[in-house]
Structure formats: C-alpha cells, structure tokens
Amino acid sequence: MRVVTPYKFLMHVVIHALGHRKGGYGMAIEYIMCMIVSLCLNLRFNFSKVIFLQMKNNITEERWLMYPSIVQMFLNYLLPDL
C-alpha cells in the first residue's frame, strides 16, 4: 500500500497546527482525522467548535496551572502591590 505524499503532508500540517498537545505528533486523534477527511472530501466541518472545546477542556481540567505566566497574571491582578 502506497501513501500519497500530498495527503501525508496535509496530515502533518493539520496535526501540528490544530493539535492541542505539545508532543506526541506520531498519532492522530479522532477529531483531527475528521478534520483531514473533511478537507480532502470537501465536506463541511466546524473547526471553531473543535478549537473551542479543546480550549474549554484545558481550562476545566486545571491544566492552566502548568503555565506559570497565567498564574503570574492572576497574582498580579489579585495582589497588585506584591
């Protein structure tokens, strides 16, 4: 079975551009596969909904504490004279 190079490149670009993980680009998640299929077959797909859901999941799972700049912003806001 031969993999067509343009689709392989498209998959690589979509995984890096729209994937929410910092590492582990070797495997594609289900919603990324749906994005690629919709792009290849010219189907409708709600990209903004997927991006919004991933942003919401990052906030509700308390992953935002991993980013010290956000914690520093909260501290600066709550304690301006620190």
Rosetta blueprint (number, residue, H / E / L):
1 M L
2 R L
3 V L
4 V L
5 T H
6 P H
7 Y H
8 K H
9 F H
10 L H
11 M H
12 H H
13 V H
14 V H
15 I H
16 H H
17 A H
18 L H
19 G L
20 H L
21 R L
22 K L
23 G L
24 G L
25 Y L
26 G L
27 M L
28 A L
29 I L
30 E H
31 Y H
32 I H
33 M H
34 C H
35 M H
36 I H
37 V H
38 S H
39 L H
40 C H
41 L H
42 N L
43 L L
44 R L
45 F L
46 N L
47 F H
48 S H
49 K H
50 V H
51 I H
52 F H
53 L H
54 Q H
55 M H
56 K H
57 N H
58 N H
59 I H
60 T H
61 E L
62 E L
63 R H
64 W H
65 L H
66 M H
67 Y L
68 P H
69 S H
70 I H
71 V H
72 Q H
73 M H
74 F H
75 L H
76 N H
77 Y H
78 L H
79 L L
80 P L
81 D L
82 L L
